[in-house]
Amino acid sequence: MISPRLLEILRSVLARGSPREWLFPGDIPGHPITRSAVGPACQLARQRSGITKPIAPHSLRHAIATHLLESGTDVRRIQLLMGHRSLSTTACYYRQKVVMCSLEFRSLIAKDSGRGNST
């Protein structure tokens, strides 16, 4: 579920006996990071990584769910991880993947027919 590098960092943090209260502390002592602070943190990470496309916390959630689906994770498990009440909410990732596969297939067919190949 998490990368080996992130796991290594988390183990290091926990081995030092920290965090004492929150893994992601906020600006206010004793409180976790707020939802409004997560967006700017995403933008800072995007800038530092050199990614040019826009990134938002929700796009990261979507990317994780899509990656899990593509790697064969059961849709019910994805539902639980995402905190969706309804399975139909989680199923939107499956529907989007089907549409993307259909578009890719059509593109391949168009390229193949443009070469004069027939099957």
TACORJO-V121959 format. One line per field, one symbol per residue. phi: phi as a letter, one per 40 degrees, with the letter a starting at -180 (. if undefined). A space follows every 50 residues. Layout:
phi->???
This chain:
phi->.bcdccccccccccccgbccbbcbccccdgbcdcdcccddcccccccccg ccccbbdcccdccccccccccgccccccdcccgccbcccccccccccccc cccccccccccccccgcbb
